[in-house]
Amino acid sequence: MTKPITSTLSDFHQVIIMINDARNRAYSKANAELVMLYFNIGKIVSEKVLAGNWGDGIVNDLADYIAEKQPLLKGFNRRGLYRMKQFYDVYSDEQIVSTLLTNCKLITT
């Protein structure tokens, strides 16, 4: 005895829902990792600039170094690095970053 077509389509639809749910969870986790990466890079740049160890020239050198070693990466130019610094400066309170990570699923949709 074979299943009715509507039952089979319902099963197929359930598989599609599972795939989409897993994909959305993966995007959310990837976004959380990117938020932490940008925050941590911003922290390094901010602390080095604040201590007077780094200036525009060094940040440019870092951007050039990243471009040389990882040419396919985007967003790690001078402007991007300073945006990461600004992100850290604004959200350096750990409680705020935790809240951002909790809400990362909102970024993916």
Order of alpha helices (4+ residues) and beta strands (2+ residues): alpha-alpha-alpha-alpha-alpha
